[in-house]
């Protein structure tokens, strides 16, 4: 791979090249330029980069920085999209059958591509990719990874929602959400619940196999992303030279990396998976990414390399705080609150959950992000409310190691809790996973 020299040399980071353990896809024949918003090489020498080096370096042996050529390719991923799915959407527009896209995809998912009469060549190519298992796939590891995802239960719903606020400070993340109106104002909670449905669907037993709900949800979102990418990429506010592709490989891989962070962050509240469980969890997410068209230039296969990737992810963008990023963050917290249409009992329940999520947000977010987004600080004691989960979660961790059959009982309990929470909030309505027809501005 070609190598880009860092703008600022940092001897502590780059004196030795770590040996990384990963699978690196073949670089496409057309090599894009690294978009200028990818600031990793400059930022790792900054004061914040040095702070991250000190904080995260203790989790790895040897240098924390990935080799420069690997980092450069991850930067080029910002200019890479999903050529297979995007080609299908482009053909649908050219052939004037874009309104049939969802029906065609659903038919192929439910009954196989051969059941689609006169299937477009681009749809056939998409399903050839989906129906061909990658050589690295290990189904036992996928299922073990899904088991860990379920064990986090509702804690993961809250965590994944609030930790996204860190990403909302980054323009390549918040711009598509603001332009489409997703996660803003009155749409925020509905979109969040759809994402919860995605997390639930994909992590059920067998959900990613042919005919599984998780596989169908992942592919549906992949095609929806191609539609959004086409709309946003043509908007005058989207600067491709600086930001790369909307919903790029780099941006979506950043979202997957949050699934590593939860395995480490949630130790604070009593979830203690083994390193092998963590790696199985990330193998599970790698296959979800494959179904969604996410094929990064580098995918870690060791816990240390995941820390190296996190170091890159946290250094690769300059914060771009402003009205848009604040609106998204504030909309997330506000979305849990009651409305005038709610009954008295529902208002009380929603107000309590909003106070809960604000406490969780203050606990897990950095103080810098909480302040930048101008969120209302909760009472001091509520900031530590997530620690009330510490004792019961540690009890479950100990019991699943020592008590025969406890793992299965715990899994059933967590699945029941997730289902009940989501059904209560959606009133049984199905997630639509549909792109907006018109951009918000």
C-alpha positions in Angstrom: 0.0 0.0 0.0 1.2 3.6 -0.6 2.4 5.5 2.4 1.6 9.1 3.4 4.0 10.7 5.8 2.6 12.3 8.9 2.3 16.1 8.9 3.8 16.2 12.5 6.4 13.6 13.5 5.8 12.0 16.9 8.7 9.8 17.9 6.8 8.0 20.6 4.3 6.9 18.1 6.2 6.0 15.0 9.7 4.8 15.9 8.7 1.1 15.6 6.1 -0.4 13.3 3.8 -2.8 15.2 3.0 -6.2 13.8 -0.7 -6.0 13.1 -3.0 -9.0 12.8 -5.8 -8.4 10.3 -7.4 -9.3 7.1 -6.8 -6.5 4.6 -8.9 -6.5 1.4 -7.2 -6.0 -1.9 -6.9 -2.3 -2.7 -9.2 -1.4 -5.6 -7.5 -0.7 -9.0 -8.6 2.9 -8.8 -7.0 4.4 -5.8 -8.8 7.5 -4.5 -7.1 10.5 -2.8 -7.4 10.8 0.9 -10.1 13.4 1.6 -8.7 16.4 3.4 -11.0 16.0 6.4 -9.0 12.9 7.4 -6.6 14.5 9.9 -5.0 11.5 11.6 -1.4 12.2 10.6 -1.6 15.8 11.8 -3.7 15.2 14.9 -1.7 12.4 16.4 1.1 14.9 17.2 -1.3 17.4 18.8 -1.9 17.8 22.5 -5.0 15.7 22.3 -3.3 13.1 20.2 -0.6 12.8 22.9 -3.3 12.5 25.6 -4.9 9.7 23.7 -1.5 8.0 23.3 -1.0 8.1 27.0 -4.5 6.9 27.8 -4.8 4.1 25.2 -1.1 3.1 25.0 -1.3 1.1 28.2 -3.6 -1.4 26.5 -1.0 -2.5 23.9 2.5 -3.8 23.8 4.7 -1.7 21.6 3.6 1.3 19.5 0.0 2.3 19.5 0.0 3.7 16.0 -0.9 1.4 13.0 1.6 1.4 10.2 1.4 4.5 8.1 0.4 2.6 5.0 -2.5 1.0 6.8 -3.7 4.3 8.2 -3.5 5.9 4.8 -5.7 3.2 3.3 -8.2 3.7 6.1 -8.1 7.4 5.1 -8.8 6.5 1.5 -11.8 4.5 2.7 -13.4 7.9 3.3 -13.6 8.3 -0.5 -14.9 4.7 -1.0 -18.6 3.9 -0.9 -20.4 0.6 -1.7 -20.0 0.1 -5.5 -22.2 -3.0 -5.7 -25.3 -1.6 -4.0 -24.7 1.9 -5.5 -24.6 0.4 -9.0 -28.0 -1.2 -8.4 -29.5 2.1 -7.3 -27.9 4.0 -10.2 -29.5 1.4 -12.6 -32.8 1.8 -10.9 -32.8 5.5 -11.5 -31.6 5.1 -15.0 -34.2 2.4 -15.7 -37.0 4.3 -14.0 -37.8 1.5 -11.5 -36.5 3.1 -8.3 -39.9 2.8 -6.7 -39.7 -0.9 -7.2 -36.4 -1.3 -5.5 -37.7 -2.3 -2.1 -40.1 -4.8 -3.6 -37.4 -6.4 -5.7 -35.0 -6.6 -2.7 -37.7 -8.0 -0.4 -38.6 -10.6 -3.0 -35.0 -11.7 -3.4 -34.4 -11.8 0.4 -37.6 -13.8 1.1 -37.5 -16.2 -1.8 -34.1 -16.0 -3.4 -32.8 -14.0 -6.4 -34.0 -16.7 -8.8 -37.6 -15.9 -7.9 -37.3 -12.3 -9.2 -38.6 -12.2 -12.7 -36.3 -10.4 -15.2 -34.0 -9.4 -12.3 -31.7 -6.5 -13.3 -28.1 -7.5 -13.7 -27.1 -5.1 -10.9 -29.5 -6.8 -8.4 -28.1 -10.2 -9.4 -24.6 -8.9 -8.7 -25.7 -7.6 -5.3 -27.2 -11.0 -4.3 -24.2 -12.9 -5.7 -22.1 -10.8 -3.2 -24.6 -11.5 -0.4 -25.1 -15.2 -1.1 -21.3 -15.9 -1.3 -19.9 -16.5 2.2 -16.5 -14.8 2.7 -13.6 -17.2 3.3 -13.0 -15.7 6.8 -16.6 -16.4 8.0 -16.9 -18.7 11.0 -20.6 -19.3 11.9 -19.8 -20.6 15.4 -18.0 -17.3 16.1 -20.8 -15.3 14.7 -23.3 -17.0 17.1 -21.0 -16.6 20.1 -20.6 -12.9 19.2 -24.3 -12.5 18.9 -24.7 -14.1 22.4 -22.5 -11.5 23.9 -24.5 -8.7 22.1 -27.7 -10.1 23.7 -26.0 -10.3 27.1 -25.6 -6.5 27.2 -29.4 -6.3 26.9 -31.0 -2.8 27.3 -27.6 -1.5 28.4 -26.5 -1.7 24.8 -29.5 0.2 23.5 -28.7 3.1 25.8 -25.0 3.0 25.2 -25.1 2.8 21.5 -27.5 5.7 21.3 -25.6 8.0 23.6 -22.1 7.2 22.4 -23.2 8.3 18.9 -23.2 11.9 20.3 -19.4 11.7 20.2 -19.6 11.2 16.4 -22.1 14.0 16.0 -19.2 16.4 16.5 -17.8 15.2 13.2 -19.1 16.7 10.0 -19.0 13.6 7.8 -21.2 12.0 10.4 -23.7 14.7 11.2 -24.1 16.2 7.7 -26.1 13.3 6.2 -28.3 13.1 9.3 -29.0 16.8 9.2 -29.6 16.9 5.5 -32.0 14.0 5.6 -33.7 15.2 8.8 -32.9 11.9 10.5 -32.4 12.0 14.3 -33.6 15.5 14.5 -36.7 17.0 16.1 -39.8 14.8 16.1 -38.1 12.1 13.9 -35.3 11.4 16.4 -37.0 8.8 18.6 -38.6 6.9 15.7 -35.2 6.6 14.0 -33.6 5.6 17.2 -36.2 2.9 17.7 -35.5 1.6 14.2 -31.9 1.4 15.0 -32.8 -0.6 18.2 -34.7 -2.9 16.0 -31.6 -3.4 13.8 -29.5 -4.2 16.9 -32.2 -6.7 18.1 -32.9 -8.3 14.8 -29.2 -8.9 13.9 -28.3 -10.5 17.3 -31.1 -13.0 17.6 -29.9 -16.7 17.2 -29.5 -17.6 13.6 -30.6 -14.1 12.5 -27.8 -13.6 9.9 -28.4 -16.8 8.0 -30.5 -17.1 4.9 -34.1 -16.1 5.7 -33.1 -14.5 9.0 -34.6 -11.2 10.2 -31.1 -9.8 10.9 -29.9 -10.5 7.4 -33.0 -8.9 5.9 -32.7 -5.8 8.0 -29.0 -5.4 7.3 -29.5 -5.7 3.5 -32.5 -3.3 3.6 -30.4 -0.7 5.4 -27.6 -1.2 2.9 -29.8 -0.4 0.0 -31.3 2.5 1.9 -27.8 3.9 2.5 -27.2 3.8 -1.3 -30.3 5.9 -1.9 -29.2 8.3 0.8 -25.7 8.5 -0.5 -27.0 9.4 -4.0 -29.2 12.2 -2.6 -26.7 13.7 -0.1 -23.7 13.4 -2.5 -25.4 15.7 -4.9 -26.3 18.3 -2.3 -24.4 21.6 -2.5 -23.5 21.4 1.2 -21.6 18.1 0.6 -18.0 18.8 -0.3 -16.7 15.5 -1.7 -13.1 16.6 -2.0 -13.0 17.4 1.7 -15.5 14.9 3.1 -15.3 12.0 0.7 -18.4 9.9 0.1 -21.5 10.2 2.2 -21.8 7.1 4.4 -18.4 6.1 3.3 -16.5 2.9 4.2 -14.6 5.0 6.8 -17.7 6.5 8.4 -19.5 3.2 8.6 -16.5 1.3 9.9 -16.3 4.0 12.7 -19.8 2.9 13.7 -18.8 -0.7 13.8 -15.8 0.2 16.0 -18.3 1.3 18.7 -19.1 -2.3 19.2 -15.5 -2.8 20.4 -15.8 0.2 22.7 -18.9 -1.2 24.4 -17.0 -4.3 25.3 -14.4 -2.2 27.1 -16.6 0.8 28.3 -19.3 -1.4 29.8 -16.8 -3.0 32.2 -17.4 0.0 34.3 -21.0 -1.3 34.9 -20.1 -4.9 35.4 -20.0 -6.5 32.0 -16.7 -8.5 31.8 -16.4 -10.6 28.6 -13.2 -12.5 27.9 -10.9 -11.4 25.2 -12.0 -14.3 23.0 -15.7 -13.3 23.5 -14.7 -9.7 22.5 -13.1 -11.0 19.3 -16.1 -13.2 18.5 -18.3 -10.2 19.0 -16.3 -8.3 16.5 -16.4 -11.2 14.1 -20.2 -11.1 14.4 -20.1 -7.4 13.6 -17.7 -8.0 10.7 -20.2 -10.2 9.0 -23.0 -7.7 9.6 -20.7 -5.2 8.0 -20.2 -7.6 5.0 -23.9 -7.8 4.5 -24.2 -4.0 4.7 -21.4 -3.5 2.1 -18.8 -2.4 4.7 -15.4 -3.8 3.6 -12.7 -1.6 5.3 -9.1 -1.7 4.2 -8.1 -3.1 7.6 -10.1 -5.2 10.1 -8.4 -6.0 13.4 -8.2 -9.6 14.6 -6.6 -9.0 18.0 -7.7 -6.9 20.9 -4.5 -4.9 20.7 -5.1 -4.0 17.1 -8.6 -2.9 18.0 -7.1 -0.4 20.4 -4.8 0.7 17.7 -7.8 1.3 15.4 -9.6 3.2 18.1 -6.6 5.4 18.5 -6.8 6.2 14.8 -10.6 6.7 14.8 -10.3 9.2 17.7 -7.6 11.1 16.0 -8.8 11.2 12.5 -11.2 14.2 12.6 -11.2 17.7 14.0 -14.3 18.5 16.0 -16.8 20.7 14.1 -19.1 21.8 16.8 -22.0 24.0 15.8 -25.8 24.3 15.5 -26.2 21.1 13.6 -24.1 18.9 15.9 -25.9 20.4 18.9 -29.3 19.9 17.4 -28.7 16.2 16.9 -27.4 15.6 20.4 -30.1 17.6 22.1 -32.7 15.9 19.9 -31.5 12.5 21.2 -32.0 13.4 24.8 -35.3 15.3 24.2 -36.7 12.3 22.2 -37.1 10.3 25.4 -39.3 12.9 27.0 -43.1 13.0 27.2 -45.4 14.8 24.8 -48.7 16.6 25.2 -50.5 13.6 23.7 -49.3 11.2 26.4 -51.4 10.0 29.2 -50.4 11.0 32.7 -48.9 7.6 33.4 -46.9 7.7 30.1 -45.7 11.2 30.9 -44.3 10.0 34.2 -42.7 6.9 32.7 -41.1 8.9 29.8 -39.9 11.7 32.1 -38.2 9.1 34.3 -36.5 7.4 31.3 -35.4 10.8 30.0 -33.7 11.5 33.4 -32.1 8.1 33.2 -30.7 8.5 29.7 -29.4 12.0 30.6 -27.5 10.4 33.5 -26.1 7.7 31.3 -25.1 10.3 28.7 -23.2 12.3 31.3 -21.5 9.1 32.7 -20.2 7.7 29.4 -19.6 10.8 27.2 -16.5 12.8 27.6 -17.0 16.1 29.5 -15.8 18.0 26.5 -18.5 16.5 24.3 -21.3 16.9 26.9 -20.3 20.6 27.2 -19.9 21.2 23.5 -23.4 19.9 22.8 -24.8 22.2 25.5 -26.7 19.4 27.2 -28.3 20.1 30.6 -26.2 18.6 33.4 -28.1 16.2 35.5 -28.0 16.3 39.3 -24.6 15.1 40.5 -25.8 11.8 41.9 -27.7 10.9 38.7 -24.5 11.1 36.7 -23.4 8.0 38.5 -26.7 6.1 38.1 -25.3 3.6 35.6 -23.2 2.2 38.5 -26.4 0.8 40.0 -26.1 -1.9 37.2 -22.6 -2.9 38.5 -23.7 -5.4 41.2 -26.4 -7.2 39.2 -24.2 -7.4 36.1 -21.2 -8.8 38.1 -23.6 -11.3 39.7 -24.6 -12.5 36.2 -21.0 -12.6 35.1 -20.0 -14.8 38.1 -23.1 -17.0 37.8 -22.7 -17.7 34.1 -19.1 -18.9 34.8 -20.1 -21.1 37.8 -23.7 -22.2 37.6 -24.6 -24.8 35.0 -27.4 -23.6 32.7 -27.2 -20.0 33.9 -25.9 -18.7 30.6 -29.0 -20.0 28.8 -31.4 -18.6 31.4 -29.6 -15.3 31.3 -29.9 -15.2 27.5 -33.6 -15.8 27.6 -34.1 -13.1 30.2 -32.1 -10.5 28.3 -34.0 -11.3 25.0 -37.3 -11.0 26.8 -36.3 -7.7 28.3 -35.2 -6.3 24.9 -38.4 -7.4 23.2 -40.6 -6.0 25.9 -38.8 -2.6 25.9 -39.0 -2.2 22.2 -42.6 -3.4 21.8 -43.6 -1.0 24.5 -42.0 2.0 22.8 -43.2 1.0 19.3 -46.6 -0.2 20.3 -46.0 -3.2 18.0 -45.4 -1.0 14.9 -42.9 -2.5 12.4 -39.7 -0.6 11.6 -39.9 0.8 8.1 -36.2 1.4 7.3 -37.1 3.7 4.5 -35.1 6.7 3.2 -36.5 10.2 3.2 -38.1 11.3 -0.1 -37.0 14.9 0.2 -33.9 16.3 1.9 -34.6 18.5 4.9 -32.8 21.5 3.3 
